[in-house]
Amino acid sequence: MSVFLDHASTTGLRESARLALTQALELVGNPSSVHSQGRTTRELLETARDQLATACGANRSEIIFNSGGTESDNQAIKGIYWARHKQDSNRNLIITATTEHHAVIDPVLWLEASQGADVAYVKLLEGGMIDISDLENIIQDHHSRIALITLMWVNNETGVITDIPKICEIAAKYEIPVHSDAVAAFGHIPIDFAASGLAAMSLSGHKIGAPIGVGALVVARSQKPTSLIHGGGQERSLRSGTMNYPLAAGFAAAATEAIAQLASEMERLKGLRNYLEARVVEIVPGVVFTSAKAMRADYNSHLVFPGTQSDAMLFLLDQEGICVSAGSACQAGVLGPSHVLAGMGYSPELASACIRVTLGSTTTKSDIDSFLIALAKVHPIALKATPA
Ligand SMILES: Cc1ncc(COP(=O)(O)O)c(C=O)c1O
């Protein structure tokens, strides 16, 4: 049996989500149909919308169900950019950071390459946190040109937390919409959409125990992003297509459970993560904790083992039955240096020597002990395997 410590890539289906999903799959009825079976599935969908809205502090009308984080990021960034640019063609500047997930960086780069957008990257402080004063300077200098700001709430590789409410407060002075990818934050740290001041926020189900392939874009009522897709006008015309009530029900159940357990899980996982890091430093005294100087999420430990290569470490740990990753799973097939660490100023050698250990609701102390035993065994081998 392998030990799974890669919960930030995806985590197991919660029993509550499995039940909600399978019960909904028994029903037949398009939620847009007027007959009784359609009304039944519509009711299920709207209950899921209520539950998800409660879980993330939004109004029910702000929840747009879709396929997950990548779609949400694309819809928010392109949709807000297009709408703002249409209103005022001078607004073509997007503010973001080099440490964002590719689901954010790539749409931004696409807008730059093909739609005439300009991009400004906010400076980072040591430890990877956003330099708020640099952001303030960019806003002051360019506010009339800014289409939107997009900054993630928790970094999926390092676990670093961004003070999103603070950023929204600064942006609000110039009525600049802020989008946040909250995929690695929701269900892991307390977040509240209404209190944050965000214009839009991306969520993904499979990071919190819902099935893969469901998520939501939370869109403030004041915002009218241009839709990526056109069709029947479902989901405030932002996600045309027959509404997927079974997946929505599964997502809402997982979210409700994750939020009910949030405080106790944060405490428990912090204890396990701190235990892990205290032991790792005994085994490999030269280890670097990439986000040690930052505010960070408790379920994440991001480690650099100088003199090793991530792919060798991943392979050797896997041989010992330990599943971890180097960074984002989407990048796992192409293990170059982590773009997040490169963005934080790490050398290519160090940015190629990282391991991400992420804990979840099923993680136990015995999982951590298994990781530590395997690390002690494989680290010397990984050092020898790395060309000088
Ligand atoms: C921060 C972040 N944003 C977006 C995504 C993409 O989410 P999804 O897999 O639901 O498309 C991920 C998944 O790794 C992520 O970690």
The ligand as a Gaussian input file, in Angstrom:
#p B3LYP/6-31G(d) Opt

LIG

0 1
 C       -3.903000      26.787000      -7.874000
 C       -4.543000      25.949000      -8.932000
 N       -5.294000      26.544000      -9.864000
 C       -5.917000      25.847000     -10.832000
 C       -5.792000      24.490000     -10.908000
 C       -6.536000      23.744000     -11.976000
 O       -7.699000      23.194000     -11.421000
 P       -8.504000      22.029000     -12.186000
 O       -7.668000      20.794000     -12.077000
 O       -9.799000      21.936000     -11.451000
 O       -8.680000      22.495000     -13.586000
 C       -5.002000      23.808000      -9.967000
 C       -4.792000      22.342000     -10.069000
 O       -3.689000      21.849000      -9.893000
 C       -4.367000      24.563000      -8.955000
 O       -3.606000      23.974000      -8.024000

